[in-house]
Each structure stands twice: as C-alpha cells, then as structure tokens.
Amino acid sequence: MLAEGIRRPLGGLDPARSRHNWARSAVVVAEGTVLVGGPDGRVTAFGADTGFEEQWSSDTGSGYVVSLAAADDRVAVGTRGADAAVSLVSSEGGAPQWTHAAADEVGTAAADSLLARPYVVDVGIAGGAATGDDVIVAAIRRYERPGGERSWSSAVLGIAPDGAVRWRHIADASPVAVDVDAGRVAVAYNRRPRAGDGLVVLDAATGKQVLSWDPDAPGDRRVGDVAFADGAVAVASHADKRGYLLGPDGTEQWVVDLGSPRSVGSETVYTYPNHVFAADGAAVFVTGNTFAEATREPDARHPGEHTVAAVDGGDVAWTHDIGGFARDVSASGSHVAVPSAQHFRRRDADTHAVHVFDACGGHLAERSVPGIASSAAIGAETLAAVEEPVAYHDEDVTRGSHRLRAWSVGTGGW
C-alpha cells in the first residue's frame, strides 16, 4: 500500500480554470529522486530517502518547464515561452551543462501569446551501444495562423551530451510526443496540414528515417501518442480515434476502437486517445474529452471518454473511468500512473486524483488531490504528482495549491 503522502510547496501559480489543460509543469522519478519542473523555469530535486526534502534546485532561465527526462547522471529539460530552450543539467546537484534555444530551430513567436511561443513538447534520452553515447532527443514546435490558416514549424533534434546537434528532423507539422529506446526515436505528429505521415521512427544515432506510418483516415489530425513495445510500436491515433500496434516493419498487428463517433441521443460525439504506454506486454491507452460533430458544447458524453484501457493481443483486457482529463501519463515496469484533472465541462472535484494501474491487472490505487494533478510520475517505489490550484468559472473558490504530492510504496507493495 502507498504510505501517507507528503506535500511540498512549489511557489505561487495562478489557478487553472474550467477548461485549462495546457502544460505548466513536469515531473519525473529517477532512481528514488523526484525531479519537478515549474513555471519559474527551475528544476528541483526531492529525495525519496530523505522524506522528499529538497536536494537541489537549478534555474534553466527560460519559460515554463514542461518536459523532463532523466538517465544516468543527466536530466534533459524542455521549456515553453518566449525564451524556450532545451537544456541539460547534472542529476548530481543540478549544475547546468548546456542550453539550446528553441527559437533557433523554429523561429520566434509570431504573436504575443503563450500558444504562439516556442514549445519543447517532449524530451527523451536514448543510449546504449546502438548510439555510441547518450543522445538527448527534443521535439520543438511553434504555432501561428497567418491569414487565418493554421501553420506549424517544428524540429526534432538529436543532441550529443556536449550540446552539439547531431541531427535534425524538420517538418511543417505539430509534434506532440516522442519515445526512445536504445537505438530508435519515435515521433508522433498530431497535426499535419499538408501531406506527411503521423508517425515517423528515426535512427537515434543518425536521425535517418527508418519507418513511417499514417492512419487511413481523412483530416489533418493524425497521431496523439506513441510508445515502443518490445520491438513493436503502439500508437494512439487521433485520425480515427483508434489504438494500433505496429510490428517492427510498420505492419499493423491489431487495431482497437477507443473513441470513434457514437450517436448518443440526438448528438454524434467522439473522443481522442491522447496517451499510450507499453508495459508488461500490454498497451495502455488513455482517452480525453468528449467532442461533437455539430456543436462545441455537446450535452452528451462519449461512453469512452476519460477512460484508461489496456489492450493485450488486440483484446481489451480491462478499462477504468478516471472521470477527468489526463494531461500526461507515466510508466515504470508493469505500473502506470495517470493523473485525473478537471472534467472539461462537468465540474466535479471528487474526480481530482492520481491513479495507479497494473498493466495486466487493472486499477491498484487512487489518491485524491484537492486541486488538479497536472502531471504525474511513477518509479519502482515512488508515486509523485504536481498539484495546481483550480478555480472553476461557476464557483467562488480556489481548490488546492501549487505543490508536489509524493507517496512511497509500503512493505505490501502497490
């Protein structure tokens, strides 16, 4: 069982609102250390073996810290803002190693708004004999609407430990996630307004494209997330709201419907599978909010919204309704952590929580959070989440505060 959790303040932060779901923080668990990135551009380390007391803090000097990855003695940091950057810091004390400006890759903001500023969407660290040394991977994008038409500039970078850019993969599309294994980098593009595939797999050492795939469905929405799975690739498709498993050569092994359009009463509604993780032989998907074909404010709810679903061999092994939007997910071994934040339209603070699942067995634990859990991370013996305050538009109250929530696993296990 999870031991009684701790709370560590993380500084002031404006409350999230009813519809707010964009990233303002990140958290990762690495060998018993919880690393937290926040809106002040700092990365802070808390030690599980010291009661989650602060160990060190490092200032990246740029924007919201929205993506983190850790391996060996390195922590990769991605930020969002006018001065967004990819940075590397030491996991032993947080000493800065180097910083690479995101605007050098995708240009500066075309408008004075957060959505228009450069955004390091995701970072990862690929290592092993296949690369010769660690490669820090970063997916960067910038959005604008010249003449009312959506447009993205993006670059996926492979960066050496000394900060030198080894390779670039450029696309006029919107990368949303990357995953890495010892020798490969998978990139998911959720928007491609022009021709191009929603998934590309690159050689981690050279950046050469070794595989591409695209769902067989119209529109510019393509892929929502991707995860390597023992040589295969699990894909959450935004184009047709389905989950796929692709073989090493890109051949479709199975497909499962997760959120395709349904008639509910007088409305036709759908939901997107936003996340996927591969753990213990299963692909675990997480769906998001309900949308409708004919209105922006549907009364109906898609039966698959806000659902965690594990798929094994093409069959849905189990599902669990988490009740609210999950901005990110985390996996360690066979365990998956999913934060449940606010419902997009129905305010219900009882759904604010962090959930732990076994990929094969289903729901294991739940911990309520007064505010919203904006990001979560899980390790072998640690569960962590960043809580943000939230103020719903139809309530005169602010729930929760900006803080780290962390729990240790007791002697009985999860």
C-alpha positions as CSV (number, residue, x, y, z in Angstrom):
1,M,0.0,0.0,0.0
2,L,1.0,3.6,-0.5
3,A,2.3,5.3,2.6
4,E,0.9,8.6,3.8
5,G,1.9,11.2,1.3
6,I,3.9,14.4,1.7
7,R,3.2,17.9,0.4
8,R,6.0,20.3,-0.6
9,P,5.1,23.9,-1.8
10,L,6.3,24.8,-5.2
11,G,5.7,28.6,-5.2
12,G,2.9,30.8,-6.5
13,L,0.9,29.9,-9.6
14,D,-2.3,31.4,-11.0
15,P,-5.2,28.9,-10.7
16,A,-6.1,26.8,-13.7
17,R,-9.6,27.4,-15.0
18,S,-12.5,25.2,-16.0
19,R,-11.2,24.4,-19.5
20,H,-7.5,24.8,-18.8
21,N,-5.4,21.8,-19.8
22,W,-2.1,23.1,-21.2
23,A,1.2,22.2,-19.7
24,R,2.8,24.4,-17.0
25,S,4.9,21.8,-15.2
26,A,6.6,18.4,-15.4
27,V,7.7,15.7,-13.0
28,V,9.8,12.5,-13.4
29,V,11.1,9.9,-10.9
30,A,14.6,8.8,-11.4
31,E,16.3,6.3,-9.0
32,G,14.4,7.4,-5.9
33,T,14.7,11.2,-6.8
34,V,11.7,13.2,-7.8
35,L,12.5,15.9,-10.3
36,V,10.0,18.7,-10.7
37,G,9.9,21.5,-13.3
38,G,7.7,24.5,-12.9
39,P,6.6,27.9,-14.3
40,D,9.6,29.7,-13.0
41,G,12.0,27.8,-15.2
42,R,13.5,25.9,-12.3
43,V,14.1,22.1,-11.9
44,T,14.0,21.0,-8.3
45,A,15.1,17.6,-6.9
46,F,13.5,15.9,-3.9
47,G,15.0,12.8,-2.3
48,A,12.6,9.9,-1.5
49,D,15.1,8.5,1.0
50,T,15.1,11.8,2.9
51,G,11.4,12.2,3.2
52,F,11.2,14.1,-0.1
53,E,13.2,17.0,1.3
54,E,14.7,19.4,-1.3
55,Q,18.2,18.3,-2.5
56,W,18.9,20.9,-5.1
57,S,17.4,23.4,-7.5
58,S,18.6,24.5,-10.9
59,D,17.5,27.6,-12.9
60,T,17.2,27.0,-16.6
61,G,16.4,30.7,-17.2
62,S,13.6,30.1,-19.6
63,G,9.8,29.7,-19.5
64,Y,7.7,27.0,-18.1
65,V,9.4,23.7,-17.6
66,V,7.0,21.3,-19.4
67,S,9.1,18.3,-20.3
68,L,11.7,16.3,-18.4
69,A,13.7,13.1,-18.9
70,A,16.5,11.6,-16.8
71,A,19.1,8.9,-17.4
72,D,22.4,8.1,-15.7
73,D,23.7,11.4,-14.4
74,R,21.8,13.6,-16.8
75,V,18.5,15.4,-16.8
76,A,17.1,16.8,-20.0
77,V,14.8,19.8,-19.7
78,G,12.3,21.3,-22.1
79,T,10.6,24.7,-21.6
80,R,7.8,26.8,-23.2
81,G,7.8,30.5,-23.6
82,A,9.5,33.4,-25.4
83,D,12.9,32.1,-24.3
84,A,12.0,28.4,-24.6
85,A,15.0,26.0,-24.7
86,V,16.3,22.5,-24.4
87,S,18.8,22.2,-21.5
88,L,20.9,19.6,-19.9
89,V,21.7,19.6,-16.1
90,S,23.5,17.2,-13.9
91,S,21.4,15.0,-11.7
92,E,24.1,15.4,-9.0
93,G,23.5,18.9,-7.8
94,G,21.8,20.3,-10.9
95,A,24.8,22.0,-12.4
96,P,23.9,23.4,-15.9
97,Q,25.7,21.6,-18.8
98,W,24.3,23.5,-21.8
99,T,21.3,25.2,-23.3
100,H,20.0,25.2,-26.8
101,A,17.5,27.9,-27.8
102,A,14.2,26.6,-29.3
103,A,13.7,29.8,-31.4
104,D,17.0,29.0,-33.2
105,E,15.1,26.0,-34.7
106,V,11.5,27.1,-35.2
107,G,11.7,30.9,-35.0
108,T,10.3,33.4,-32.5
109,A,6.7,33.9,-31.5
110,A,4.5,35.5,-34.2
111,A,2.0,36.8,-31.6
112,D,2.2,37.9,-28.0
113,S,0.5,34.8,-26.5
114,L,1.7,31.6,-24.8
115,L,0.2,29.5,-27.6
116,A,2.3,31.2,-30.2
117,R,5.6,30.9,-28.4
118,P,8.2,28.1,-29.0
119,Y,7.4,24.9,-27.1
120,V,9.7,22.0,-26.3
121,V,6.9,19.5,-26.3
122,D,8.8,16.4,-25.2
123,V,12.3,15.2,-24.4
124,G,14.0,11.9,-24.1
125,I,17.4,10.3,-23.6
126,A,18.4,7.4,-25.9
127,G,21.5,5.5,-25.1
128,G,23.4,2.2,-25.4
129,A,25.7,0.6,-27.9
130,A,23.3,1.5,-30.8
131,T,24.1,5.2,-30.4
132,G,27.7,5.1,-29.1
133,D,26.7,7.5,-26.4
134,D,23.6,9.1,-25.0
135,V,21.5,11.2,-27.4
136,I,19.3,13.8,-26.0
137,V,16.1,14.0,-28.1
138,A,13.9,17.0,-28.2
139,A,10.7,17.8,-30.1
140,I,10.1,21.5,-30.6
141,R,7.2,23.3,-32.3
142,R,5.8,26.8,-32.9
143,Y,2.3,27.6,-33.9
144,E,0.8,30.6,-35.9
145,R,-2.2,31.4,-38.0
146,P,-1.1,33.7,-40.9
147,G,-4.2,34.7,-42.8
148,G,-6.3,32.5,-40.5
149,E,-4.7,29.3,-41.7
150,R,-3.0,27.1,-39.0
151,S,0.7,26.6,-39.5
152,W,3.4,24.8,-37.5
153,S,7.1,24.9,-37.6
154,S,8.9,22.0,-35.9
155,A,12.2,20.3,-35.4
156,V,13.1,17.1,-33.7
157,L,16.7,17.2,-32.5
158,G,19.3,14.6,-31.6
159,I,21.9,16.3,-29.3
160,A,25.2,14.9,-28.1
161,P,26.0,15.1,-24.3
162,D,28.3,18.0,-25.0
163,G,25.4,20.0,-26.6
164,A,26.3,19.6,-30.3
165,V,23.4,18.9,-32.5
166,R,24.0,15.6,-34.3
167,W,20.9,15.6,-36.5
168,R,17.6,17.4,-37.2
169,H,14.2,16.1,-38.5
170,I,12.2,19.1,-39.9
171,A,8.5,19.1,-40.6
172,D,5.8,21.7,-41.1
173,A,3.7,19.8,-38.6
174,S,2.9,19.6,-34.9
175,P,4.9,17.0,-32.9
176,V,3.1,16.0,-29.8
177,A,5.3,13.2,-28.3
178,V,8.5,11.2,-28.7
179,D,9.5,7.9,-27.3
180,V,13.0,6.4,-27.3
181,D,14.6,3.0,-27.0
182,A,18.3,2.1,-27.3
183,G,18.6,2.8,-31.0
184,R,15.3,4.4,-32.2
185,V,13.3,7.6,-31.8
186,A,9.5,7.5,-32.5
187,V,7.8,10.9,-33.2
188,A,4.0,11.4,-33.1
189,Y,2.6,14.3,-35.1
190,N,-0.9,15.2,-34.1
191,R,-1.4,17.9,-36.8
192,R,-0.2,17.7,-40.4
193,P,-2.0,20.3,-42.5
194,R,0.0,19.1,-45.6
195,A,1.0,15.7,-46.9
196,G,3.0,13.6,-44.5
197,D,2.8,10.7,-42.0
198,G,1.6,11.0,-38.5
199,L,4.3,8.7,-37.2
200,V,8.0,8.5,-38.1
201,V,10.7,6.4,-36.5
202,L,14.3,7.6,-36.7
203,D,17.7,6.1,-36.1
204,A,18.7,7.6,-32.7
205,A,22.4,7.9,-33.8
206,T,21.9,9.5,-37.2
207,G,18.4,10.8,-37.4
208,K,17.8,8.8,-40.6
209,Q,14.1,7.8,-41.0
210,V,13.7,4.1,-40.8
211,L,9.9,3.8,-40.6
212,S,6.8,5.8,-41.2
213,W,3.1,5.2,-40.8
214,D,-0.2,7.0,-41.1
215,P,-3.8,6.1,-40.1
216,D,-6.1,5.6,-43.0
217,A,-8.5,8.4,-42.3
218,P,-9.0,12.0,-43.7
219,G,-8.2,15.3,-42.0
220,D,-5.1,17.0,-40.6
221,R,-5.3,15.3,-37.2
222,R,-3.0,12.2,-37.2
223,V,-1.3,10.7,-34.2
224,G,-1.8,11.6,-30.5
225,D,1.0,9.5,-28.8
226,V,3.4,6.7,-29.4
227,A,5.3,4.1,-27.3
228,F,7.8,1.4,-28.1
229,A,6.7,-2.1,-27.1
230,D,9.3,-4.8,-27.2
231,G,10.3,-4.1,-30.8
232,A,6.8,-3.1,-31.8
233,V,5.2,0.4,-31.7
234,A,1.9,1.2,-30.0
235,V,0.1,4.2,-31.5
236,A,-2.8,6.3,-30.3
237,S,-4.5,7.6,-33.5
238,H,-6.3,11.0,-33.5
239,A,-7.3,10.5,-37.1
240,D,-9.7,7.6,-36.5
241,K,-9.8,7.5,-32.6
242,R,-8.3,4.0,-32.5
243,G,-5.3,2.3,-30.9
244,Y,-2.8,0.3,-33.0
245,L,0.1,-2.0,-32.6
246,L,2.6,-1.9,-35.4
247,G,5.3,-4.6,-36.0
248,P,9.0,-3.6,-36.3
249,D,8.4,-3.1,-40.1
250,G,5.2,-1.0,-39.6
251,T,2.8,-3.8,-40.4
252,E,-0.5,-3.4,-38.4
253,Q,-0.7,-6.2,-35.8
254,W,-4.0,-5.2,-34.3
255,V,-6.4,-2.2,-34.0
256,V,-9.0,-1.4,-31.4
257,D,-11.7,1.2,-31.3
258,L,-11.3,3.7,-28.4
259,G,-13.3,6.8,-29.2
260,S,-14.8,6.8,-32.7
261,P,-18.1,8.7,-33.3
262,R,-21.2,7.4,-31.5
263,S,-24.8,8.5,-31.6
264,V,-25.8,9.5,-28.1
265,G,-29.3,10.8,-28.0
266,S,-29.6,13.4,-30.8
267,E,-25.8,14.1,-30.9
268,T,-22.9,12.4,-32.6
269,V,-19.9,12.5,-30.2
270,Y,-16.3,11.2,-30.2
271,T,-13.2,11.3,-28.0
272,Y,-9.4,11.2,-28.8
273,P,-7.0,8.6,-27.4
274,N,-4.4,11.0,-26.1
275,H,-1.8,8.8,-24.5
276,V,-0.3,5.3,-24.8
277,F,2.2,3.4,-22.8
278,A,3.5,-0.1,-23.3
279,A,4.0,-2.1,-20.1
280,D,4.4,-5.8,-19.4
281,G,3.2,-6.8,-22.8
282,A,0.1,-4.6,-22.8
283,A,-0.6,-1.3,-24.5
284,V,-2.4,1.1,-22.1
285,F,-4.3,3.9,-23.7
286,V,-6.0,7.0,-22.1
287,T,-8.8,8.9,-23.8
288,G,-9.7,12.6,-23.3
289,N,-12.7,14.9,-23.5
290,T,-15.9,14.4,-25.4
291,F,-16.3,16.4,-28.7
292,A,-19.2,16.6,-31.1
293,E,-19.5,16.8,-34.8
294,A,-22.2,19.5,-34.8
295,T,-21.6,21.7,-31.7
296,R,-18.8,22.9,-29.5
297,E,-20.9,22.3,-26.4
298,P,-22.4,18.8,-26.5
299,D,-24.8,17.7,-23.8
300,A,-24.0,14.0,-24.4
301,R,-20.9,12.2,-23.2
302,H,-19.0,9.7,-25.3
303,P,-19.0,6.4,-23.4
304,G,-15.2,6.1,-23.8
305,E,-14.2,9.5,-22.5
306,H,-11.6,9.8,-19.7
307,T,-11.0,6.0,-19.8
308,V,-7.9,4.0,-19.2
309,A,-7.9,0.9,-21.4
310,A,-5.4,-1.9,-21.5
311,V,-5.1,-3.9,-24.8
312,D,-3.4,-7.3,-24.9
313,G,-3.1,-9.1,-28.2
314,G,-5.8,-6.9,-29.8
315,D,-8.3,-7.6,-27.0
316,V,-9.4,-5.0,-24.4
317,A,-8.3,-6.6,-21.1
318,W,-9.8,-4.0,-18.8
319,T,-11.0,-0.4,-18.6
320,H,-11.3,2.2,-15.8
321,D,-13.1,5.6,-15.8
322,I,-10.9,8.3,-14.2
323,G,-13.5,11.0,-14.5
324,G,-11.3,13.9,-15.8
325,F,-8.7,15.0,-18.2
326,A,-5.2,13.4,-18.1
327,R,-2.5,15.7,-19.4
328,D,0.2,13.1,-19.2
329,V,0.9,9.6,-18.0
330,S,4.0,7.7,-16.7
331,A,5.0,4.1,-16.6
332,S,7.6,2.0,-14.6
333,G,7.8,-1.7,-15.2
334,S,4.2,-3.0,-15.2
335,H,2.8,0.0,-13.3
336,V,1.2,3.1,-14.9
337,A,0.4,6.4,-13.2
338,V,-2.4,8.6,-14.6
339,P,-3.4,12.0,-13.2
340,S,-7.1,12.9,-13.4
341,A,-7.6,16.7,-13.6
342,Q,-10.8,18.6,-14.2
343,H,-13.6,17.5,-16.4
344,F,-13.8,19.7,-19.5
345,R,-17.4,20.6,-19.0
346,R,-18.8,19.0,-15.8
347,R,-17.2,20.3,-12.6
348,D,-16.7,17.5,-10.1
349,A,-13.8,18.0,-7.7
350,D,-14.2,14.4,-6.5
351,T,-12.5,13.2,-9.7
352,H,-9.3,15.1,-8.9
353,A,-6.8,12.3,-8.3
354,V,-3.8,10.3,-9.2
355,H,-4.4,6.7,-10.2
356,V,-2.0,3.7,-10.3
357,F,-2.7,0.7,-12.6
358,D,-1.1,-2.6,-13.2
359,A,-0.9,-3.0,-17.0
360,C,-2.3,-6.6,-16.8
361,G,-4.4,-6.4,-13.6
362,G,-6.1,-3.0,-13.7
363,H,-6.7,-0.4,-11.1
364,L,-4.4,-0.6,-8.0
365,A,-4.6,2.6,-6.1
366,E,-6.1,6.2,-6.1
367,R,-5.0,9.3,-4.2
368,S,-7.3,12.3,-4.1
369,V,-5.9,15.8,-4.8
370,P,-7.8,19.0,-3.8
371,G,-6.6,20.9,-6.8
372,I,-5.8,19.2,-10.1
373,A,-3.0,16.8,-10.8
374,S,-1.4,18.3,-13.9
375,S,1.4,15.8,-14.2
376,A,2.4,12.5,-12.6
377,A,5.4,10.2,-12.4
378,I,6.0,6.7,-11.1
379,G,9.1,4.8,-10.1
380,A,9.8,1.4,-8.6
381,E,8.8,2.6,-5.1
382,T,7.6,6.2,-5.6
383,L,4.5,8.0,-6.9
384,A,4.6,11.7,-7.5
385,A,2.3,14.4,-8.9
386,V,2.4,18.2,-9.4
387,E,-0.8,19.7,-8.0
388,E,-2.1,23.0,-9.4
389,P,-4.8,25.2,-7.9
390,V,-8.0,25.4,-9.9
391,A,-10.9,27.9,-9.8
392,Y,-14.0,26.8,-11.7
393,H,-15.8,29.5,-13.5
394,D,-19.1,28.8,-11.7
395,E,-17.6,28.6,-8.2
396,D,-16.3,31.3,-5.9
397,V,-13.5,29.2,-4.5
398,T,-9.9,28.2,-5.3
399,R,-9.2,24.5,-4.8
400,G,-5.8,23.2,-3.9
401,S,-2.4,24.9,-4.3
402,H,0.8,24.6,-6.3
403,R,2.8,21.8,-4.6
404,L,4.5,18.4,-5.0
405,R,2.5,15.5,-3.8
406,A,4.5,12.3,-3.3
407,W,4.0,8.8,-1.8
408,S,6.2,5.9,-1.1
409,V,5.3,2.3,-1.5
410,G,4.8,0.4,1.8
411,T,6.0,-3.1,2.6
412,G,2.9,-4.7,1.0
413,G,3.7,-3.3,-2.4
414,W,1.4,-1.3,-4.6
